[in-house]
Amino acid sequence: MGNLSSSEETRVSEFARASLDRQFAEVRKQTMSLVLPLEVEDFVVQSMPDVSPTKWHMAHTTWFFETFVLTPFVAGYKPYNPQYGFLFNSYYLQVGQMHARERRGVLSRPTVSEITAYRLSVDECIRGLLANAPAADWEELSRRVVLGLHHEQQHQELLLMDIKHVLSCNPLKPAYDRSGDSSSAGQDPSLVMQAVAGGVVEIGFQGPGFAFDNEGPRHQTLLEDFRIANRCVTNGEFSEFIADGGYEKPELWLSDGWAQVVANGWQTPLYWQKEAGGWHEFGMRGLLPIIAAAPVAHVSYYEADAYARWAGARLPTEAEWEYANCATKVSGNFLESGALHPRMAAGEEPLLQSFGDVWEFTQSSYSPYPGFRISEGALGEYNGKFMSGQVVTRGGSCFTPKSHIRVSYRNFFKPHQRWCVQGFRLAMDGC
């Protein structure tokens, strides 16, 4: 604390405690607000192995705080229910065994009300700890709580992605929420390929503030001159790819991608279907006509790559994406807008939609940056062990909380996955 007096140190500590307590309360409240539109029957359904039931998200995020904050920092702490560790651990093998991911939907018990009570109990304990933890524990305690809050924000987005898939499987096509407006107004900007001069550049997180370990270390990399689209590929543009037989031309596809097309009968993005009057798309407000000028969403890496090849372009690398957006303001259509659906591009900036709307595919595999080291202990399993067989996406989506995103954020999914809110923009070589 430098030369602060003891009273000044106390005031700073009180401010830090109050600030973190407020953040904790806001994030935990946000999760519960997201489940309000649901009926109790919705909380248990698991529509495919990648999807987790809503109540599992509620419980797992609570288990995270209980396991990684309360247990190590509260002397004599006893878990709310010792069996919950097995039910709600996700992949932390150093913590213990876990219930199979693909069978989370069979967990009719504990009930939604029991999980809600679990959340309230852990919340009360965490807030008591934040108010009374000794100063010697504060640095590591606050680090873990902040990590837990960003972990919960990730699950807020996953919860929405998952319940969207669950509801889409119902022949009634029920809406998650009818209270908001997901429409877009105006005229979409023309596609412009913005030139970016290459060279030796720096990418990776540069503080202050929070970042996940996979966003660093900050390092130099060499970029050739390139061009990057001023906006994402739209539904209207992707429909032209479909009309031109894009899903029927193996020469456009990576071998693994073509195998997915054949095996799964892909003919459109995940939630599209033909209705009287043209293409419709299932969204959080039911089945509605597609917005031609809005970015295409719920496509796999293979579909994005095939479209780019069809268009005579390619996907940007993650280094190109980050460097091109290093001066772009983090603003856009995030969870807080209430749209819960991608909107058309708008604005005067050189690059539009870089943040919010849809996670944008890059052509980069998810791998460690130079100098990256996995942290010791169970929390070291958070990101590092997934650095194989995944593709990096950037920028956030309409389901992402705004305070969760930054230009260095590296998200990652397997190349065949489509239930994520993923789209893409084009890039080309040279200026």
C-alpha positions in Angstrom: 0.0 0.0 0.0 3.0 2.3 -0.2 3.0 5.1 2.3 -0.7 5.0 3.2 -1.6 5.3 6.8 -3.3 2.4 8.5 -6.7 4.2 8.3 -6.2 4.8 4.6 -5.3 1.1 4.2 -8.6 0.2 6.0 -10.6 2.4 3.7 -9.0 0.9 0.6 -9.7 -2.6 1.9 -13.3 -1.7 2.6 -13.7 -0.3 -0.9 -12.1 -3.4 -2.4 -14.4 -5.7 -0.4 -17.5 -3.7 -1.3 -16.6 -3.6 -5.0 -16.0 -7.3 -5.3 -19.1 -8.1 -3.2 -21.1 -5.9 -5.7 -19.6 -7.6 -8.7 -20.4 -11.0 -7.2 -24.0 -10.1 -6.4 -24.6 -8.7 -9.9 -23.2 -11.7 -11.8 -25.0 -14.2 -9.6 -28.3 -12.3 -10.0 -27.8 -12.1 -13.8 -27.8 -15.9 -14.0 -31.0 -16.2 -12.1 -32.6 -13.5 -14.3 -31.8 -15.5 -17.4 -33.8 -18.5 -16.2 -36.9 -16.5 -15.3 -38.6 -17.0 -18.7 -38.3 -20.8 -18.4 -40.9 -23.3 -17.1 -39.6 -25.8 -14.5 -39.8 -28.6 -17.1 -37.3 -26.7 -19.3 -34.5 -26.9 -16.6 -33.8 -30.6 -16.9 -33.7 -31.3 -20.7 -30.5 -32.3 -22.4 -31.1 -32.2 -26.2 -27.6 -33.5 -27.2 -24.3 -34.4 -25.4 -22.8 -30.9 -26.0 -25.8 -29.3 -24.2 -26.1 -29.2 -20.4 -29.5 -28.8 -18.6 -30.2 -25.3 -17.3 -30.2 -26.4 -13.7 -26.8 -28.1 -14.2 -25.3 -24.7 -15.2 -26.9 -23.2 -12.0 -25.4 -25.9 -9.9 -22.0 -26.1 -11.5 -21.2 -22.4 -11.2 -22.1 -22.7 -7.6 -19.9 -25.8 -7.1 -17.0 -23.8 -8.6 -17.2 -21.1 -5.9 -17.8 -23.7 -3.2 -14.8 -25.9 -4.3 -12.2 -23.3 -5.2 -13.1 -20.5 -2.8 -15.0 -21.6 0.2 -13.3 -24.9 0.8 -9.7 -23.5 0.8 -10.5 -20.2 2.6 -13.1 -21.0 5.2 -11.7 -23.1 8.1 -13.7 -26.2 8.7 -16.1 -25.6 5.8 -18.3 -28.5 5.0 -19.9 -28.8 1.5 -23.6 -28.1 1.3 -24.1 -31.6 0.0 -21.1 -33.9 -0.4 -22.7 -35.7 -3.3 -22.9 -32.5 -5.4 -19.1 -32.6 -6.1 -19.6 -35.7 -8.2 -22.8 -34.4 -9.9 -21.6 -30.9 -10.8 -17.9 -31.2 -11.4 -17.3 -30.7 -15.1 -13.8 -31.7 -16.0 -11.5 -31.0 -13.0 -9.9 -34.4 -12.7 -7.6 -33.3 -9.9 -10.7 -32.5 -7.8 -12.4 -35.9 -8.2 -14.6 -38.1 -10.4 -17.7 -36.7 -12.1 -21.0 -37.7 -13.5 -20.9 -38.4 -17.3 -21.5 -35.2 -19.3 -23.8 -36.9 -21.8 -26.0 -38.1 -18.9 -26.6 -34.8 -17.2 -30.2 -34.9 -18.5 -31.1 -37.9 -16.4 -30.6 -35.9 -13.2 -34.2 -35.2 -12.2 -32.8 -34.8 -8.7 -31.7 -32.6 -7.0 -34.7 -30.5 -8.0 -34.6 -26.9 -9.3 -35.7 -25.7 -5.9 -33.0 -27.6 -4.2 -30.4 -26.2 -6.5 -31.7 -22.7 -6.0 -31.4 -23.2 -2.2 -27.8 -24.4 -2.8 -27.0 -21.2 -4.7 -28.4 -19.1 -2.0 -26.4 -20.9 0.7 -23.1 -20.6 -1.1 -23.8 -17.0 -2.0 -24.3 -16.1 1.6 -21.1 -17.9 2.6 -19.1 -16.1 -0.2 -20.4 -12.7 0.7 -19.6 -13.3 4.4 -16.1 -14.4 3.4 -15.6 -11.3 1.3 -16.5 -9.1 4.2 -14.3 -10.8 6.8 -11.4 -12.6 5.1 -8.0 -11.7 6.5 -5.9 -9.3 4.5 -3.2 -12.0 4.1 -5.7 -14.0 2.0 -7.2 -11.2 0.0 -5.0 -11.3 -3.1 -5.5 -15.0 -3.8 -9.1 -15.0 -2.6 -10.1 -12.0 -4.8 -8.2 -13.6 -7.8 -10.3 -16.8 -7.5 -13.6 -14.9 -7.0 -13.0 -12.8 -10.1 -12.1 -16.0 -12.1 -15.3 -17.6 -10.8 -17.3 -14.6 -11.9 -15.9 -14.8 -15.5 -16.5 -18.5 -15.4 -20.1 -17.9 -14.5 -20.4 -15.4 -17.3 -19.2 -18.1 -19.7 -21.9 -20.3 -18.4 -24.5 -17.6 -18.8 -23.8 -17.7 -22.5 -23.7 -21.5 -22.5 -27.0 -21.6 -20.7 -28.6 -19.5 -23.4 -27.0 -21.4 -26.2 -28.1 -24.7 -24.6 -31.7 -23.7 -23.9 -32.0 -22.4 -27.5 -31.1 -25.8 -28.8 -33.4 -27.5 -26.3 -36.4 -25.4 -27.4 -35.5 -25.8 -31.1 -35.9 -29.5 -30.8 -39.6 -29.1 -29.7 -42.0 -29.3 -32.6 -44.0 -26.5 -31.1 -41.0 -24.2 -31.6 -41.6 -22.4 -28.3 -40.1 -19.0 -27.7 -37.7 -18.4 -24.8 -38.8 -14.8 -24.5 -41.3 -12.6 -26.4 -40.6 -9.4 -24.5 -37.7 -7.9 -26.5 -37.0 -6.9 -30.1 -34.4 -8.8 -32.2 -35.2 -7.0 -35.4 -32.7 -4.8 -37.3 -33.5 -1.6 -39.0 -31.8 0.3 -41.8 -29.6 -0.8 -44.7 -26.6 -3.0 -44.3 -23.2 -1.5 -45.2 -21.6 -2.6 -48.4 -18.9 -5.2 -48.0 -15.5 -3.5 -48.1 -12.1 -5.3 -47.7 -10.1 -3.0 -45.4 -6.3 -3.1 -46.0 -4.0 -3.7 -43.1 -0.2 -3.3 -43.4 1.7 -6.2 -42.0 5.0 -6.3 -40.1 6.2 -7.5 -36.7 3.2 -6.8 -34.3 2.3 -7.7 -30.7 -0.8 -9.6 -29.7 -2.0 -11.1 -26.4 -3.4 -9.5 -23.3 -2.0 -6.3 -22.0 -3.3 -5.3 -18.6 -4.6 -4.0 -16.3 -7.7 -6.0 -15.6 -8.7 -9.6 -15.8 -7.7 -12.0 -18.5 -7.7 -15.8 -18.8 -4.3 -17.5 -18.9 -4.6 -18.5 -22.5 -4.7 -14.8 -23.6 -0.9 -14.5 -22.8 1.9 -14.1 -22.8 1.8 -11.0 -25.0 4.3 -11.7 -27.8 5.5 -10.6 -31.2 4.4 -12.3 -34.4 4.9 -11.6 -38.1 2.0 -10.6 -40.3 2.0 -10.2 -44.1 -0.1 -7.5 -45.6 -3.8 -8.5 -45.6 -7.3 -7.3 -46.1 -10.2 -8.0 -43.7 -13.9 -7.4 -44.3 -15.6 -4.5 -42.7 -18.5 -6.6 -41.4 -19.5 -10.2 -41.0 -21.0 -12.4 -43.8 -24.8 -11.9 -43.8 -27.7 -14.3 -44.0 -28.5 -13.0 -47.4 -25.0 -13.6 -48.7 -25.0 -17.1 -47.2 -28.3 -17.9 -48.8 -26.6 -17.2 -52.2 -24.0 -19.9 -51.3 -26.8 -22.3 -50.6 -28.6 -21.4 -53.8 -25.4 -22.0 -55.8 -25.2 -25.5 -54.4 -22.5 -24.8 -51.9 -23.5 -27.8 -49.8 -23.3 -30.1 -52.8 -19.8 -29.2 -54.0 -17.1 -31.3 -52.3 -14.4 -29.3 -53.9 -15.3 -26.4 -51.6 -14.9 -28.4 -48.4 -12.2 -29.7 -46.2 -12.2 -33.5 -46.1 -13.5 -33.6 -42.5 -16.1 -31.0 -43.3 -17.4 -32.8 -46.3 -17.7 -36.0 -44.1 -19.9 -33.9 -41.7 -22.1 -32.7 -44.6 -22.6 -36.2 -45.8 -23.1 -37.9 -42.4 -25.4 -35.2 -41.0 -27.2 -34.1 -44.1 -26.2 -30.4 -43.7 -27.9 -28.2 -46.2 -28.3 -24.9 -44.2 -27.1 -23.3 -41.0 -28.3 -25.1 -37.9 -31.6 -23.3 -37.2 -32.7 -22.5 -40.7 -35.8 -24.0 -42.4 -37.9 -23.3 -45.5 -41.3 -21.9 -44.8 -43.9 -20.2 -47.0 -42.3 -16.9 -48.0 -38.7 -18.0 -47.7 -36.1 -18.9 -45.2 -36.9 -18.8 -41.5 -34.7 -19.2 -38.5 -35.4 -20.4 -35.0 -34.3 -18.0 -32.4 -35.0 -17.0 -28.8 -38.4 -15.6 -29.9 -39.5 -18.6 -31.9 -39.4 -19.3 -35.6 -39.2 -16.0 -37.6 -38.1 -14.9 -41.1 -34.4 -14.5 -41.4 -33.0 -10.9 -41.4 -31.1 -10.9 -44.7 -28.7 -8.1 -43.5 -27.9 -9.7 -40.1 -24.8 -11.9 -39.8 -25.2 -15.6 -40.5 -25.0 -17.6 -37.3 -24.8 -21.2 -36.0 -22.5 -22.4 -38.7 -19.5 -24.7 -38.2 -15.9 -23.8 -38.9 -16.2 -26.1 -42.0 -19.2 -24.1 -43.3 -17.4 -20.8 -42.8 -14.3 -22.2 -44.5 -16.3 -23.6 -47.5 -18.1 -20.2 -47.9 -14.8 -18.3 -47.8 -13.4 -20.6 -50.5 -16.6 -20.2 -52.6 -16.2 -16.4 -52.3 -12.6 -16.4 -53.4 -11.4 -15.4 -49.9 -10.3 -17.0 -46.6 -10.9 -16.7 -42.9 -8.5 -14.4 -41.0 -5.9 -15.8 -38.6 -6.5 -14.9 -35.0 -3.4 -12.7 -35.0 -4.8 -10.8 -38.0 -8.2 -10.4 -36.3 -6.7 -9.1 -33.1 -4.2 -6.8 -34.7 -6.9 -5.3 -37.0 -9.1 -4.7 -34.0 -6.5 -3.4 -31.6 -8.0 0.1 -31.7 -11.7 -1.0 -32.1 -13.9 0.0 -29.3 -15.5 -2.9 -27.4 -19.1 -2.1 -28.0 -21.9 -3.8 -29.9 -24.9 -6.2 -29.5 -24.2 -8.0 -26.3 -26.4 -9.8 -23.8 -27.3 -6.5 -22.2 -29.0 -5.2 -25.4 -31.8 -7.8 -24.8 -31.9 -8.6 -28.5 -30.7 -12.2 -28.0 -30.1 -12.4 -31.7 -27.5 -11.1 -34.2 -28.3 -7.7 -35.7 -27.2 -6.0 -38.9 -24.0 -4.0 -38.9 -24.2 -0.2 -38.2 -21.8 2.6 -37.6 -18.9 4.5 -39.2 -15.9 2.6 -37.9 -13.6 0.8 -40.4 -14.5 -2.6 -38.8 -18.1 -3.2 -37.7 -19.5 -6.0 -35.6 -16.1 -7.0 -34.3 -17.6 -7.3 -30.8 -21.0 -8.9 -30.0 -23.5 -10.4 -32.5 -21.6 -13.6 -33.4 -18.3 -15.2 -32.3 -16.1 -14.9 -35.4 -14.2 -17.9 -36.7 -10.5 -17.6 -37.4 -8.5 -20.1 -39.3 -6.2 -20.6 -36.3 -6.1 -23.7 -34.3 -6.4 -23.3 -30.5 -2.8 -23.7 -29.3 -0.5 -22.1 -26.7 1.1 -18.8 -27.2 5.0 -18.8 -27.0 5.9 -19.0 -23.4 2.6 -20.2 -22.1 2.7 -22.5 -19.1 -0.2 -24.3 -17.6 -0.7 -23.3 -13.9 -0.3 -25.9 -11.2 -3.3 -27.3 -9.4 -6.8 -28.1 -10.5 -7.4 -24.5 -11.8 -4.7 -25.1 -14.3 -7.1 -27.5 -16.0 -9.3 -24.5 -16.9 -7.9 -23.8 -20.4 -4.6 -25.4 -21.2 -5.7 -29.0 -21.5 -8.1 -28.2 -24.3 -5.4 -26.9 -26.7 -5.9 -29.7 -29.3 -8.5 -30.2 -32.0 -10.2 -26.8 -31.5 -10.6 -23.6 -33.5 -10.3 -20.1 -32.2 -13.2 -17.7 -32.3 -13.1 -14.0 -31.4 -15.2 -11.1 -30.4 -18.2 -12.4 -28.4 -21.8 -12.7 -29.4 -25.3 -11.4 -28.6 -25.3 -13.9 -25.6 -22.0 -12.6 -24.2 -22.0 -10.2 -21.2 -20.2 -7.0 -22.3 -17.9 -6.9 -19.3 -16.7 -10.4 -20.1 -15.1 -9.6 -23.5 -11.9 -7.8 -24.7 -9.8 -7.8 -27.9 -7.4 -10.5 -26.6 -10.2 -13.0 -25.6 -9.7 -16.4 -27.1 -12.7 -18.6 -27.3 -12.5 -22.1 -28.9 -14.8 -24.8 -30.2 -14.5 -28.0 -32.2 -14.7 -27.4 -35.9 -17.9 -29.3 -36.4 -20.0 -27.7 -33.6 -22.9 -25.5 -34.7 -25.0 -24.8 -31.6 -22.7 -21.9 -30.6 -23.5 -18.4 -31.8 -20.8 -18.4 -34.4 -20.4 -16.5 -37.7 -17.4 -15.1 -39.6 -15.9 -12.4 -41.7 -13.7 -12.8 -44.7 -10.0 -12.0 -45.2 -7.7 -12.0 -48.2 -3.9 -11.8 -48.8 -2.2 -8.6 -49.7 -3.2 -4.9 -49.6 
